[in-house]
Amino acid sequence: MKIRKGDRVRVLSGKDRGKTGVVTRSIPETGRVIVDGVNIAKKHQKPTSQTNTGGIIDKEMPIPVSNVAIICNACGAPTRIGHRFEADGTKVRICRKCGGDVV
């Protein structure tokens, strides 16, 4: 999976199409990511011994990684990720549109 925690991404499809956010968690086993402020579901929480307050809470649900695209720092457009090897052997992620480094 080429998208990591901390990447700025734009949602490409679904009910939140066009929204941008930061990846808070990456789940490579299922190929999904959790993006801050995107795909929010209402959950009815019962009061338990750990959480004394119950009620309706907003919970961020995972979305498939194929439905998001990383936003390049240099050109500011949603793009795909490529890789390049530096002279010292380190692997660097690059933007497929402008060729700049993606941090």
C-alpha positions in Angstrom: 0.0 0.0 0.0 1.5 3.3 -1.1 -0.5 5.6 1.2 0.7 6.0 4.8 -0.3 7.6 8.0 0.1 11.4 7.9 -0.4 11.8 4.1 -2.8 14.4 2.8 -5.3 12.8 0.5 -8.4 13.7 -1.6 -11.4 11.3 -1.8 -12.1 10.3 -5.4 -15.5 8.5 -5.0 -18.3 7.9 -2.6 -20.5 10.2 -0.6 -17.5 12.4 0.5 -16.1 12.9 -3.0 -13.9 15.9 -3.2 -13.1 16.2 0.5 -9.5 16.4 1.6 -8.0 15.1 4.9 -5.1 13.6 6.6 -4.8 9.8 6.9 -5.0 9.0 10.7 -4.6 5.2 10.3 -3.7 2.8 7.6 -5.0 -0.8 7.5 -2.9 -2.7 5.0 -4.5 -6.1 5.9 -7.8 -5.0 4.4 -6.6 -2.3 2.0 -8.4 0.6 3.8 -7.5 3.9 5.4 -9.2 6.1 8.0 -9.2 9.8 6.9 -9.7 12.6 9.4 -13.2 14.2 8.9 -14.3 11.8 6.1 -16.8 8.9 6.1 -18.3 9.7 9.5 -21.0 7.4 10.8 -23.3 7.9 13.8 -22.9 5.2 16.5 -25.3 4.6 19.3 -23.1 4.0 22.4 -24.5 2.4 25.5 -23.1 3.6 28.8 -20.6 1.1 30.3 -18.4 1.0 33.3 -15.5 2.5 31.2 -17.5 5.2 29.5 -20.2 6.5 31.9 -21.8 8.7 29.2 -23.8 7.1 26.5 -25.4 8.6 23.5 -24.8 9.1 19.8 -21.2 9.6 18.9 -19.6 10.4 15.5 -17.1 7.7 14.4 -14.7 7.8 11.4 -15.1 4.6 9.3 -12.4 3.2 7.0 -12.6 3.7 3.2 -10.9 1.7 0.5 -7.4 3.0 -0.4 -8.4 2.9 -4.1 -10.9 5.7 -3.4 -8.3 8.2 -2.3 -5.4 9.9 -4.0 -2.4 11.5 -2.4 -2.0 15.3 -2.8 1.4 16.4 -4.0 3.2 19.0 -2.0 4.8 20.7 -5.0 1.9 20.8 -7.6 -1.0 20.5 -5.2 -2.9 18.1 -7.4 -4.1 14.6 -6.5 -1.7 12.1 -8.0 -0.4 8.6 -8.1 2.8 7.6 -6.3 6.0 6.5 -7.9 9.4 5.5 -6.5 13.0 6.6 -7.2 16.3 5.3 -5.8 18.8 7.9 -4.7 22.5 7.6 -5.2 23.0 6.3 -1.6 20.4 3.6 -2.2 17.4 5.2 -0.3 14.0 4.8 -1.8 12.0 8.1 -2.3 8.3 8.5 -3.1 7.7 10.8 -6.1 4.7 12.5 -7.7 3.8 10.9 -11.1 2.6 14.3 -12.5 5.4 16.7 -11.7 8.2 14.4 -10.5 8.7 16.2 -7.2 9.3 14.4 -3.9 6.3 13.5 -1.8 7.0 13.8 1.9 
